[in-house]
């Protein structure tokens, strides 16, 4: 065989192998390839820059906002027609007030921008008040001890609508919000904070009042050590993209959503810590992906979902799996319509598993689900109708209290689990003073496996008369866009003192010291950090990852090229 023919065979073989590797890479899930969620080099979901809230402002460009002409001292920014433009990498410190204008960032695609909000008020009638057109990443820092207000009008101009701008803070690229100050966002047009890529929220007291979503992102939302308060006409926080890699990760801090349509929605959701309180009119936490992309995973934190007005509403709702491995979860949805506390995609092979934590899940029995028998922690499923305000208690065989909770909504189906429950244990359940002894056997059968009766399309939040949700103190809270858009002065939503913000026993919204926030340990220090939302961050040694295929492909090309060169040299 001639040398040329040998070379041709080698090249064709290498090409075929590369095609095969490419197919495996693009269809990895079907072949056991594990997709890798975007993470920092050390495995953390938060970079050093994300956590740097004390950067030096002495060399920053100083911008004093004013409708009479903003003053800029330094380079990289200019003022034009009432707007302030930031066009190059660097540090910028903003003070002052802009009543009808925008701060627009339009830099090189590789530029990083640090923006300090040092007691600013920015409002724009027909555009985002802060609009990020292009940058590698923008870091929005809330200066310590300051209050910053960002707001936008009810109707954006045609150019902004055509280009997809739909938030009071709008970013086409990665955005980080950090610091220790306060940020108030009022969005009369669509969403509060929008990020088309990855959004990191790593500090501050943030209040959002939006006619649509409070926070809306495409690729990911990652939250730690932040106090967030959201009032939304649609979802509190939503994350979605076409390739179904979008995820929400909560490490620590507090998220309070006193009214919304759905509370937290993403393709997959991981809650590792923090305090989350949601009062939705539909689902509390919803993993909206398809098949195995949809995962709710709770490994820590305190979660309370209360819904006394929904129809076909769920507490935890996943199109795929639900895994509870730690923390404390309280779910109370009313015993009406098709409401149920837990809803996994069992009709598609999804499972609901408890391997740790405390769970008190109460709702209707018509479409009720419990935990899968594969759960390693004991659980009870119990059917009994009871009124709102009923107390549920659980005692072990010695009469020791395992849990006790007053349930806010009426219910007919109860799912309970604590770390002290084991299969074979005999315990006593007490509902409104009535006692019954039960043996824990981890059996749970869904009343409706196929979920067909109450299915239907997704709808927007309904604030029509008679359907407007009430704030915890019973007073109607005017939805965004109404007469009460002077958010800071409203008695029923005052932040951070929040006298009425105690639907689940919290006295106020003042965040605790960072060291005391539940789950505030660094994610990098967590050795069990293999997954977020069901997607591997650190490849398991037993699996084949996408990176492996890439390296194999490169190796084949290098070896093939070397072999070809060797043959040419030899001949």
N, C-alpha and C positions, 0 to 999 in steps of 0.2 A: 504494500500500500504506500502511495506517495506521501511525502511530508505534508503537502498541501491538503490532501484528503484527511490526514490525521488531525491537522489543525482545524479543518472544517468540522470534523466530528466533535472535537473538544469544545469548540465554540457553540455548536448547536446544543450539545449536552448541557453546557453551562446556562444557555438561554432557557432551555426547558426547565431546568431546576429552579431558575429565578422566577419563571412564570408560576411554577407550583408553589414556591414560597410566598409569592405575592398573593395568590389566591387564598392560601392559608392565613396570611396576615389580615386580609380584608374580610375574611369570614371566620375570624378566630373563634367566636363563641361556639360555632358548630363543630370545631375540631379541638376544643379544649384549650384554646389560646386565651390567656387572661389579659383583658385590656387594662391599661395603666392609667389611673386618674392623675391629672396634673398635680405634681407635688414639688416641694423644694428639694434641693440636693440632699438635705439631711433627713428627708422623709416627712418633714412637717408640712402642714397645709398653710403655714404662715411663715413668710420670709422675715429676715432681720429688719428689712425696710418697713414691712407691714407693722412691726412692733415698735419702731423708732418714732416715738411721739415727742422727743426732746431735741430734735435737730436744731443746730445753731442758726439763729436768725440774724446774726450780726452781719453775715455776708449776703443776706437775701435782698432781692429787689423789693422796695417798699412801695405799696400801692394804697393810696388813700382814696376810697370811692366817694364820688360826689356827682350829683346830677348837673352841677354847674361846671363839671370838668374834673375828672379824676386826676390826681397828682401821682406821678410815677417817678421814683428815684432809683435809678439802676437800669440795667439792660434787660432785654428779652421780652418787653411788654410795651404796649402803646394803647392809647385811647382813641376811639373813632366813633362818631355819631352816638355818643352816650354809652357805648359798650367798651369793655376792656378786653384786649386781646393779649394772650400769652403765647409766644411763638417759638420759644427755644427752651432747651433743658435748663434746669436750675431751680432755685428756691425763691419763693414769692410770699410775702407777708401782707395780708389784706386787713385794712380797718375801714371804718366809715359806712356810708349808706348810699345805696343806689336804688332809687325808687322805681325807675322804669328803664332797666337796661340789663345786660347780661355780662357775665365773665365767661369769655370764650377761649378755650385752649385749642390751638391748632398748630402743633409743632411737628417735628420730624417723627416718623414712625418708630425710631429708635430712642427717642428722648424720654427721659424720666423727669416728671414735674412734681415738686413739693409745694403745696399750697397751704398756708396757715390762715385759718379764719380766726381773727383776733377781735371778736365782737363786731360782726358785720350784719347788715340787713341788705338783702338783695331781692328785688322784685322785678319781674318782667311781665307785662301784660300779655304778650303774644309769642313768647319763646321761653325756653328753659332759662332759669336764672343763672345756672352754671351749666355750660354745655361744653363737652369734651369731644371735639371732632377728630383729633388724632394725637396720639402719643404712644409711647411704649406702655407707660403706666403712670397714673396720677395718684399722689398721696395727699389726701385731704385731711389736714390735722386741725382738731378743735382745741384752741388754746385753753390752758387751764384757767378756770374761773370765769370764762366768758359765755355769753349767750349769743347764738348766731341764728338768724332767721332767713330762710330761703323760701320764696313763694313765686307762684306763676299764675297767670290769669286763666279764665275759663275757655278761651278760644285762641289757639295758636294761629300764626299767619300761614298762608298757603304754602310758602316755601318750606317752612318747618314741618308741616304736616306731610308734604310730599316726600321729604327726606326721612321721615319716620321718627322725628323727635317727639317724644310722648311722655316726658317726665319733667318735674321741676328741677331736678338734678339729672342730667342725661349724659351718658358716656358711651362712646362707640368702642372704647378700649378698656383695658383692665383699670379698676378703680379700688383704692383702699381708703377707708375712713378710720381714723384713729384719734387719739388724744383723750383729754379728760374734761373738756368743756361740753357745753350743751348745744344741740342742733335741733331747730324746729323747721320742719318742711311742710308747707301748705301747698297742695296741688289741686287746683280747681279744674285742671285739664288732665284727665287720665291718671298717671301714676306719680308717686312721690319720688323715689330714687330708681333710676333705670340704668342698667349696665349691660351692654351687648356681649361682654366677655365675662371675666371672673371678677366678682365683687367680694372684697374682704372688709369686714367691719370688726375692728379690733380695739374699740374703746369709745368712750363718750356716753352722754345721755342724749338719746335720739328720739324725737317725737315726730311722727308722720301722720298727717291728716290728708287723705287722698280720696278722690271720687272713684277711682278704680283700684289698682293694687298699691299697697304701701311700698313694697320693694319688688322690683321686677328685673330678673336677670336671665341671660341666655345660657351661660355655661355652668356657673357655680355661685353660691353664696356661702361664705365661711364666716362664722360669728364667734367671737370670744370676748369676755370681760367688757361687755357693753350692756347698758340698760336701754332697751328699745320699747317704745310705746306706739302702737299703730291703731288708727281708726280708719277703716277702708270700706269703700262701697263694694269692692269685689274681694280679692284675696289679700291677706296680710302680707305674706311673702310667697312669691311664685318663681320657679326656676324651670325653664324648659328649652330644649333645642331639638332640631330635626333628627340628629343622630343618636338621641336618647342617652347621652352621657351626662346630662345636667344633674347636679346634685346640690343638696343643702346639707351643711354640716354645722352643728352647734356644739361648741366645746364648753362654754361657760357663759356667765352673765345672766341677764333676764330678758325675756320677750313677753310682753303683755299686749294682748289684742282683744279689747273689750267688745268690739263688734266688727264683723267681717262676713263675707259669704263663706269662703274657706280660709282656714287659718294659715297653715303651711302646706304648700304644694310644690312638688318637684318630681323629676323622674325617679330619684331615689333620695332617701332622707336618713341621716344618721344624727342621733342626739346622744352626745357623750357626757353632758353635764349641763348645769345651769337650771334656771327656773323658767318654765313656760306656762303661761295662762292664756287660754283661748276661749272666747264665747262666740262661736260662729252661728250662722243660720243654716249651714250645710256641714260638710265634713270638717273635722278639726285638723287632722294631719292626713294628707293624701299623697301616696306614691303613685303617680299617674303614668308611669312607664308601661310598656307592654312586656308580658312574660317575665323572664328572670331579670329584666332591667329594673322592674318595680320592686323596691325593698324599703321597708321601714325597719330601722335597727335602733334600738334604745339600749344604751349601755350604762347610762347614769343620768343624774339630774332629777328634777321634780317637775312633773307634767300634770296639768289639770285642764280638762276639756269639758265645758259645761254648755249644753244646748237644750233649751227648753221650748224652742219654737220651730225646730226643723221638721221637714217631711222627707222621708227617705234620706236621712242624714246619718253619718257614721262618725264615731269618735276617731278611731284609727282605721283608715281605708287604704288598702294597697291592692293594686291590680295583680300583684305577685305575692311576695312573702312579708310576714311580720315577725321580727325576732326581738324579744324583750329579754335582756341579759343583765339588767341592773337598773338602779334608780327607783323612783316611785311614780306610778301612773294612776291617776284618778280620772275616770271617764263617767260622765252622767249625761245621757241623752234621753229625752222624754219617751215615755211608753205610748207613742202615737205614730201613725203612718208606718213606714218601713224603717224607722230608726233603729240602729243597733250599735252597740259599743265597739265591737271588733268586726272587721270585714276584710278578709284576705281573698285573694283570687283563687279560692279552692276549686272553682269550676274549671280553672286552667292549670291545675296542679300546684297552686300556691299553698303555702302552709303558714300557720300561726303557731309559734313556738315560744314557750317561756322557759328560760334557763337561769333566771335570776331576777332580783328586784321584787318589789311589791306592786301588785296590780289589783285595783278595785274598778271593775268595768260593769256598769249598769245601764241597761237600755231596754228596748222592746224585744219580745220573743218571736215575732213573726218571721224574721230573717236572721235570727241570732246565730252566732258562731262562738265557739270556745277555743281552747288551745289543742294542738295536736298531741296525740298520745306519745309521740317521740320526745316530748318535753322532759328535761332532766329535773325540773322542779315540780313539786306537787301543786295541783290546782283543783278548785271546786267549780262546778257549774250547777247553778240552782235556779229554779223557776218559781217565782212568787210575785204576785202583784202588790205594789205598795205605793203610797202617796209620796209626793215631794216632801223632803224634810225627814224621811224615815232614817233611823240609825241602823247601820249594819255593823255587827261585831263578829269576830271569830275567836274562839278559844281552843286551846289544845286539850288533851285528855285530862290534864291536871287543873284545868280551869284558868290557865295563864292566858292573858289577852294577847292575841297575835296581831290584831288590827281592830280599829273601830273608826267609823266614818259616817257623818251625816250626809245623805245623798240629796243633792239639790233638786233633782227632777224625779217625777214618777217613773217607775220601772216595773218590768215583769220578768227580767232575765238578769242573772248576776254571775259574773266570773271573778273568782278570787284566787290569788296566789301570793305566797310569801316565801322567803328563803327557809322558814321553819317548817314548811309543809313537805311531807314525804309520802310517797305511795305506801298505803297500808296504815297510815296514821288515822286515829279516830279523833275527830274534832267536833265542836259544837258551833253551829251558825245561829246567830241571834238577829232576827229582823223585827224591829219595832216591838221588842220585848218577848217575841215568840221564839222558843228555843227548839232546835232539832239537831240530833246527833247524826253525823255523816262520816263514812269511811272514805278516805281519799283513795281513788282508784285511777285517776287521770283518764277518765272517759269523757268524751265530748263529741256530741253529734250535732252538726249544723241542721237547723230546722229547714232551711232552704239552701240546697247545695248549688243550684243553678242561678239564683239571684235574678230571675227573669221578671218576677211580678212587678217590682217597683223600679226597674231600670229606666233609663232615659237620658237625654242629652244634658249637657252642662249648661246652666243658666247663670246669668249675672245676678248680683245682689239686688234685692227688691226692697226699696225704701218707700214703697207706696203706702198710703194711709192704712193703718191696721196691721202692717207688716214691719214697721220700723222697729228695730230691736231697741231695748231699753238698756241704759247704762246700769251698772250694778246697784246704784242707789234708787233705781226706779224712775229716774227722770229721763225723758227723751233727750237724746243727744243729736242735735241737728246734723244731718249728714254733710260732708264736705260740699262746698258750693252754695250752701244756704246762707242765711243771715248771720250765722255765728262763726264766720270764717276768721274773726279776730281771736285766733286760737289761744294766745297766751293769757287773755283776760277771762277765759271761760272757767267758771267755778267747777264745772263737772269734769274738766280734763286738765286741771292744773298740774304742771310738772316742774320739778321732780317731787314736790311735797305731796301732791296727789291725795287729798283727804278722802276722796271717794274711791280710790284705787285699791280696794281690799276685798275683791270678790272671793278670794280663797284664803283670807286671813292675813294678807300682807298689810302692814300698817301704812306704808308709803312706798313711793317709787325711788327713794334715795338708794343708789346701789351701795352694797357693802364695800368694805375695803377689799382691794384686789386680791389680797391673800386669803380672804374669807369667802370669796365667791365659789359656790359649789362647782367642782370639776375644773378648777382653775389651773391644775397642774399642766405643765407644758405637754403638748401632744408629742413632741419629740422624745419626752421622757417615758412615754407609754410604750412598753414593749409589745403590747398586743395591738399593734396598729396596722393590721394586715388588711382591714377593709373599711370603706366608707360607702354607705349606701349599696353594699353588695359588690363593690368594685375594688379589686386588690390595689393597695398602695405599695406595699412591699411584697414582691413576688414570693409565693409559697414555694419551698424547695421541691415540693412534689409536683408542681405544675410547670407547663411550658408557657413562657410569656411572649408578648409581642416583640419585646426587645431581643429575645433569643433568635427569633426568625430573622430580624434585621441583621444581627451579627452573623448569622449563618450565611445570609445572602452576600454580605460584604466579603466574608471569608471565601466563599465560592468564587466571587469575581477576582479577588486577589490571587488565589491559587491558580485559577484558570489563566489569568494574565501572565503569571510567572511561568506557568508551564508552556504557554505559547512562545514567550520570549526565549525560554531555554531551548525549545525545539528549533526556533529560528537560528539561534546562535550555533547550535550543534550542526545544522545543515547549511 
